[in-house]
Amino acid sequence: MVAVLSEVDVVLAIIIGVLAAIVYSLRVLVLMDRKVARIEMHIERMAHKIAKEEYKIEAELKKKRK
């Protein structure tokens, strides 16, 4: 028994495949966006810590100059 697909079935299969690929791509894109956001958050935290240390060092230097 041989299954014969009509043109409509083939077109529908192609459309469903393309839609599935789009959904998968969007899922991957969202996951990557979350990772980038997390990395940016960590960089921002590090920048704040460095700024605090710089302010401490500047305050100590001003005390020593007086």
C-alpha positions as CSV (number, residue, x, y, z in Angstrom):
1,M,0.0,0.0,0.0
2,V,1.6,3.3,-1.1
3,A,0.5,6.6,0.4
4,V,0.1,9.2,-2.2
5,L,0.0,12.8,-1.0
6,S,-1.9,15.4,-2.9
7,E,-0.5,18.8,-3.6
8,V,-2.5,20.3,-0.8
9,D,-1.1,17.9,1.7
10,V,2.4,18.7,0.6
11,V,1.8,22.4,0.9
12,L,0.2,22.0,4.3
13,A,3.2,19.9,5.5
14,I,5.6,22.6,4.3
15,I,3.6,25.4,6.0
16,I,3.5,23.4,9.3
17,G,7.2,22.8,9.1
18,V,8.0,26.4,8.5
19,L,5.8,27.5,11.4
20,A,7.4,25.0,13.7
21,A,10.9,26.3,12.6
22,I,9.7,29.9,13.4
23,V,8.4,28.9,16.8
24,Y,11.7,27.1,17.6
25,S,13.8,30.0,16.5
26,L,11.8,32.4,18.6
27,R,12.2,30.1,21.6
28,V,16.0,30.1,21.1
29,L,16.0,33.9,20.6
30,V,14.1,34.4,23.9
31,L,16.5,32.1,25.8
32,M,19.5,34.0,24.4
33,D,17.9,37.4,25.3
34,R,17.5,36.2,28.9
35,K,21.1,35.1,29.0
36,V,22.3,38.4,27.7
37,A,20.1,40.3,30.2
38,R,21.6,38.2,33.0
39,I,25.2,39.0,31.8
40,E,24.3,42.7,31.6
41,M,23.0,42.6,35.2
42,H,26.2,41.0,36.4
43,I,28.3,43.6,34.6
44,E,26.2,46.3,36.2
45,R,26.7,44.9,39.7
46,M,30.5,44.7,39.1
47,A,30.6,48.3,37.9
48,H,28.7,49.4,41.0
49,K,31.2,47.5,43.3
50,I,34.1,49.1,41.4
51,A,32.6,52.5,41.8
52,K,32.2,52.0,45.5
53,E,35.8,51.0,45.9
54,E,37.0,54.0,43.9
55,Y,34.9,56.4,46.1
56,K,36.5,54.8,49.2
57,I,40.0,55.2,47.7
58,E,39.4,58.8,46.7
59,A,38.0,59.6,50.2
60,E,41.1,58.0,51.8
61,L,43.4,60.0,49.5
62,K,41.6,63.2,50.4
63,K,42.0,62.5,54.1
64,K,45.8,61.9,53.6
65,R,46.3,65.1,51.7
66,K,44.8,67.2,54.5
